[in-house]
Amino acid sequence: MKMNLVQAINLALKQEMEKYPSVILLGEDIGKDGGVFRVTEGLWQQFGDDRVIDTPLAEVGIIGTSIGLAIAGMKPIAEVQFDGFSMSMLDQLYNHAGRMRKRSQGKWHVPLVFRVPHGGGIRALEHHSESLEAFFTHMPGIKVVTPSGPYNAKGLLISSIRDPDPVVFLEPKRVYRAIKEEVPEEEYTIPLNKAEVVQEGSDITVIAWGAMQKVVREAVAQSKYSVEIVDLLTLYPVDRKTLIDSVKKTGRCVVVQEAPRTCGYGAELVATINEKALLNLEAPVQRVTGYDVPVPLPKLENYYIPDATRINKAIENVMSF
């Protein structure tokens, strides 16, 4: 059946809730209203107040309660309405969710999924368009996952729910309804440590994740070069082997991220490539990123987010080095 990202995530939540009574949802407006993006639509009607819990407007309370429930044996799936609202939650994610297994010497673990609508591109207000993946990947003990389309969203979310440790699940809101793919009705999983080579190529590797995958594919469709596209899917733990094998094969690389440039996740990938594949490179790795400013309001948003023109310019620069 063809589905968009919202429908695929909703189906994964529904099937896991039907299979595991311990799976519960917490978040603002996720019940009767189905969430701000309608991702949880219909689940309150099916599972009721005890398992689809409309919380107060209190992000710290949502994450703190979810961590406690997870330690007690439940499988909470907590939602924050927008990535920018998660900043107050980082304290408990970093100091408690990510450390609990180590702190308790393996006695307790935190099977928590933290769903985060991620990134810009929907002409939203301030604090509604951030890309904070670098914050989450810097937290030991926490996996960070970001799907790029409906098919991998369902498989990755099911794997995240079944994982025994905390998972931050970054949902690219820009493509919630922009892509439709065939998504099997039956359950399936996608491992949380494996990148995907979306398109084979021989001239240059382009690495991206989340909403930037769609932009990269649009850019590459215009390119005269043979471009290999790598979709990371999981940012931590990252599949270094797949991206290094690709760069060794092509000898050139561009990394695309929506987040600001300085200390962004793409810099970690460039460092990894330099450590593992420096002698295979024919040119320096180039990054296409957001800018080191707050995400601008709608009038300027399209100038901030990497587009096909900027990506193809970077490909041309690397190819002509």
C-alpha positions as CSV (number, residue, x, y, z in Angstrom):
1,M,0.0,0.0,0.0
2,K,1.3,3.5,-0.8
3,M,1.7,5.7,2.2
4,N,3.3,8.9,3.2
5,L,5.6,9.3,6.2
6,V,2.8,10.2,8.6
7,Q,0.7,7.2,7.7
8,A,3.8,4.9,7.9
9,I,4.7,6.1,11.4
10,N,1.0,5.9,12.5
11,L,0.8,2.3,11.3
12,A,4.0,1.3,13.1
13,L,2.7,2.8,16.4
14,K,-0.7,1.1,16.0
15,Q,0.8,-2.3,15.3
16,E,3.3,-2.1,18.1
17,M,0.6,-1.0,20.5
18,E,-1.6,-3.9,19.5
19,K,1.3,-6.3,20.0
20,Y,2.8,-5.0,23.2
21,P,0.4,-3.7,26.0
22,S,3.4,-2.0,27.6
23,V,3.7,0.5,24.7
24,I,2.1,3.9,25.6
25,L,2.2,7.3,24.0
26,L,2.8,10.6,25.8
27,G,2.7,14.1,24.3
28,E,0.9,17.4,23.9
29,D,-2.4,17.2,21.9
30,I,-1.6,13.6,20.7
31,G,-4.9,12.2,21.9
32,K,-8.2,13.3,20.5
33,D,-6.5,15.9,18.1
34,G,-4.0,13.3,16.8
35,G,-1.0,15.6,17.4
36,V,0.0,18.8,15.7
37,F,0.9,16.9,12.5
38,R,-1.8,14.2,12.9
39,V,0.7,11.5,13.3
40,T,-1.2,9.8,16.2
41,E,-4.6,10.3,14.6
42,G,-7.1,7.5,15.5
43,L,-4.9,5.9,18.2
44,W,-6.6,7.6,21.1
45,Q,-10.0,6.4,19.8
46,Q,-8.6,2.8,19.6
47,F,-6.5,2.6,22.7
48,G,-8.0,5.1,25.1
49,D,-6.7,7.6,27.7
50,D,-4.6,5.1,29.5
51,R,-2.3,4.4,26.5
52,V,-2.5,7.6,24.5
53,I,-1.9,10.3,27.1
54,D,-2.5,14.0,26.4
55,T,0.1,15.7,28.7
56,P,0.2,19.3,29.9
57,L,2.4,21.8,28.0
58,A,5.4,20.7,30.0
59,E,8.3,19.2,28.0
60,V,10.3,18.5,31.2
61,G,7.4,16.6,32.6
62,I,6.9,14.6,29.5
63,I,10.5,13.3,29.3
64,G,10.9,12.9,33.1
65,T,7.7,10.8,33.4
66,S,8.7,8.8,30.3
67,I,12.1,7.9,31.8
68,G,10.5,6.8,35.0
69,L,7.9,4.7,33.2
70,A,10.6,3.0,31.1
71,I,12.7,2.1,34.1
72,A,9.5,0.6,35.7
73,G,9.0,-1.7,32.7
74,M,6.8,0.2,30.3
75,K,7.7,1.2,26.7
76,P,6.9,4.9,26.5
77,I,7.0,6.8,23.2
78,A,7.2,10.5,24.1
79,E,6.6,13.2,21.5
80,V,7.8,16.8,21.5
81,Q,5.8,19.0,19.1
82,F,8.9,20.6,17.5
83,D,12.7,20.0,17.7
84,G,13.3,23.5,19.1
85,F,11.1,22.7,22.1
86,S,13.4,19.8,23.1
87,M,16.1,21.9,24.6
88,S,14.7,21.8,28.1
89,M,14.5,18.0,27.8
90,L,18.2,17.5,27.1
91,D,19.2,17.6,30.8
92,Q,17.1,14.5,31.6
93,L,18.0,12.7,28.4
94,Y,21.7,13.3,29.0
95,N,22.0,12.9,32.7
96,H,19.4,10.1,33.2
97,A,18.1,8.3,30.1
98,G,21.6,7.9,28.6
99,R,23.4,7.0,31.8
100,M,20.9,4.7,33.6
101,R,22.2,1.4,32.3
102,K,25.8,2.4,33.3
103,R,24.7,4.0,36.6
104,S,22.8,0.9,37.7
105,Q,25.5,-1.5,36.4
106,G,23.0,-3.0,34.0
107,K,20.2,-3.5,36.5
108,W,18.0,-0.9,34.9
109,H,17.6,0.2,31.3
110,V,15.4,2.8,29.6
111,P,13.4,1.5,26.6
112,L,12.2,4.9,25.6
113,V,11.5,6.3,22.2
114,F,11.6,10.1,21.9
115,R,9.8,11.2,18.7
116,V,10.9,14.6,17.4
117,P,9.5,16.5,14.4
118,H,12.8,17.7,13.0
119,G,14.1,20.5,10.7
120,G,12.5,23.3,8.7
121,G,10.9,23.7,5.4
122,I,7.3,24.2,6.5
123,R,7.4,28.0,6.9
124,A,6.9,27.7,10.7
125,L,7.5,30.2,13.5
126,E,10.6,30.7,15.6
127,H,11.8,27.6,17.6
128,H,9.8,25.4,15.2
129,S,12.4,24.6,12.5
130,E,15.6,23.6,14.3
131,S,17.9,20.7,13.4
132,L,19.5,19.6,16.6
133,E,20.9,16.1,15.7
134,A,24.4,17.1,16.8
135,F,23.1,17.7,20.4
136,F,21.5,14.2,20.5
137,T,24.4,12.3,19.0
138,H,26.8,13.8,21.6
139,M,24.9,12.0,24.4
140,P,26.5,8.7,25.3
141,G,24.0,5.8,25.7
142,I,21.4,7.2,23.3
143,K,20.7,6.0,19.7
144,V,19.7,8.6,17.2
145,V,17.6,7.6,14.2
146,T,16.3,9.7,11.3
147,P,14.2,8.2,8.5
148,S,14.1,9.8,5.0
149,G,10.9,8.2,3.7
150,P,7.8,6.2,4.6
151,Y,9.3,2.7,4.0
152,N,12.3,3.2,6.2
153,A,10.3,5.2,8.8
154,K,8.1,2.2,9.6
155,G,10.9,-0.3,9.8
156,L,13.2,2.0,11.8
157,L,10.5,3.0,14.3
158,I,9.5,-0.6,15.0
159,S,13.2,-1.4,15.7
160,S,13.4,1.7,17.9
161,I,10.4,0.6,20.0
162,R,11.9,-2.8,20.5
163,D,15.3,-1.6,21.4
164,P,16.2,-1.9,25.1
165,D,17.8,1.5,25.3
166,P,16.7,5.1,24.6
167,V,16.2,6.1,21.0
168,V,15.8,9.6,19.7
169,F,13.6,9.3,16.5
170,L,14.0,12.4,14.3
171,E,11.1,12.7,11.9
172,P,11.8,15.1,9.0
173,K,8.6,17.2,9.1
174,R,9.3,18.7,5.6
175,V,8.6,15.3,4.0
176,Y,5.8,14.2,6.3
177,R,3.4,14.3,3.3
178,A,5.8,15.1,0.5
179,I,6.7,11.5,-0.4
180,K,4.6,8.4,-1.0
181,E,6.1,4.9,-1.1
182,E,5.0,1.3,-1.0
183,V,4.9,0.3,2.7
184,P,4.0,-3.3,3.6
185,E,1.1,-3.8,5.9
186,E,2.9,-6.5,7.8
187,E,5.5,-5.7,10.4
188,Y,9.2,-5.5,9.4
189,T,12.3,-4.0,11.0
190,I,15.4,-2.1,9.7
191,P,18.5,-2.4,11.8
192,L,19.6,0.7,13.8
193,N,23.2,0.5,12.7
194,K,23.1,0.3,8.9
195,A,23.2,3.0,6.2
196,E,21.7,2.5,2.8
197,V,23.3,3.1,-0.6
198,V,20.3,4.7,-2.3
199,Q,21.9,5.0,-5.7
200,E,25.2,3.5,-7.0
201,G,27.7,5.7,-8.7
202,S,31.4,5.9,-9.6
203,D,32.4,9.6,-9.6
204,I,31.4,11.0,-6.2
205,T,29.6,10.1,-3.0
206,V,27.0,12.4,-1.5
207,I,26.0,11.7,2.1
208,A,22.8,13.0,3.6
209,W,20.0,12.1,6.1
210,G,16.4,12.9,6.9
211,A,14.8,15.6,4.7
212,M,18.0,16.3,2.9
213,Q,17.8,13.0,1.2
214,K,14.9,14.2,-1.0
215,V,16.8,17.3,-1.9
216,V,19.9,15.4,-2.7
217,R,18.0,13.0,-5.0
218,E,16.4,16.0,-6.8
219,A,19.9,17.6,-7.2
220,V,21.6,14.4,-8.5
221,A,18.8,13.9,-11.1
222,Q,20.2,17.1,-12.7
223,S,23.9,16.2,-12.4
224,K,26.1,15.1,-15.3
225,Y,28.2,12.9,-13.0
226,S,27.7,9.4,-11.7
227,V,26.8,10.1,-8.1
228,E,26.5,7.5,-5.3
229,I,24.0,8.5,-2.7
230,V,24.3,7.3,0.9
231,D,21.4,7.7,3.4
232,L,22.7,7.3,6.9
233,L,19.3,6.4,8.5
234,T,21.0,6.0,11.9
235,L,23.2,8.8,13.1
236,Y,24.4,7.0,16.2
237,P,25.6,4.4,16.0
238,V,26.6,5.4,12.5
239,D,27.5,2.8,9.8
240,R,31.0,4.0,9.1
241,K,31.8,1.0,7.0
242,T,29.2,1.8,4.3
243,L,30.2,5.4,4.0
244,I,33.9,4.7,4.0
245,D,33.5,1.9,1.4
246,S,31.6,4.3,-0.8
247,V,34.2,7.1,-0.5
248,K,37.0,4.7,-1.2
249,K,35.2,3.6,-4.3
250,T,34.5,7.1,-5.7
251,G,37.4,9.1,-4.3
252,R,35.3,12.2,-3.8
253,C,32.6,13.2,-1.3
254,V,30.0,15.9,-0.5
255,V,28.2,15.9,2.9
256,V,24.8,17.7,3.1
257,Q,23.2,18.8,6.4
258,E,20.4,21.2,7.1
259,A,21.8,22.2,10.5
260,P,24.2,25.1,11.1
261,R,27.7,24.5,9.9
262,T,29.9,24.9,12.9
263,C,30.3,21.7,14.9
264,G,27.5,20.1,12.9
265,Y,27.1,16.4,12.5
266,G,28.6,16.6,9.0
267,A,31.9,17.6,10.5
268,E,32.1,14.3,12.3
269,L,31.6,12.5,9.0
270,V,34.4,14.5,7.4
271,A,36.7,13.7,10.3
272,T,35.8,10.0,9.9
273,I,36.5,10.1,6.2
274,N,39.9,11.8,6.8
275,E,40.8,9.2,9.3
276,K,39.8,6.1,7.3
277,A,40.0,7.1,3.6
278,L,42.3,10.1,3.3
279,L,44.7,8.4,0.8
280,N,41.7,7.5,-1.4
281,L,40.5,11.1,-1.8
282,E,41.0,12.9,-5.0
283,A,39.7,16.2,-3.5
284,P,38.8,17.6,-0.1
285,V,35.4,16.7,1.2
286,Q,33.0,19.6,0.9
287,R,30.0,20.3,3.1
288,V,26.7,21.9,2.1
289,T,25.0,23.2,5.3
290,G,22.7,25.6,6.9
291,Y,24.2,28.8,8.2
292,D,25.5,29.8,11.7
293,V,22.4,31.9,12.4
294,P,18.9,31.1,13.9
295,V,16.6,29.5,11.3
296,P,15.1,32.6,9.6
297,L,11.3,33.2,9.5
298,P,9.4,32.1,6.4
299,K,10.5,34.8,3.9
300,L,14.1,33.7,4.1
301,E,13.8,30.0,5.0
302,N,14.5,28.8,1.5
303,Y,17.7,30.7,1.4
304,Y,18.9,29.0,4.5
305,I,18.1,25.3,3.8
306,P,20.4,23.6,1.3
307,D,18.9,23.2,-2.2
308,A,19.7,21.5,-5.4
309,T,21.6,24.5,-6.7
310,R,24.0,24.6,-3.7
311,I,24.4,20.8,-3.8
312,N,25.3,20.7,-7.5
313,K,27.7,23.6,-7.0
314,A,29.5,21.6,-4.3
315,I,29.6,18.5,-6.5
316,E,31.1,20.6,-9.4
317,N,33.7,22.1,-7.0
318,V,34.8,18.7,-5.8
319,M,34.8,17.2,-9.3
320,S,36.9,20.0,-10.8
321,F,39.4,20.2,-7.9
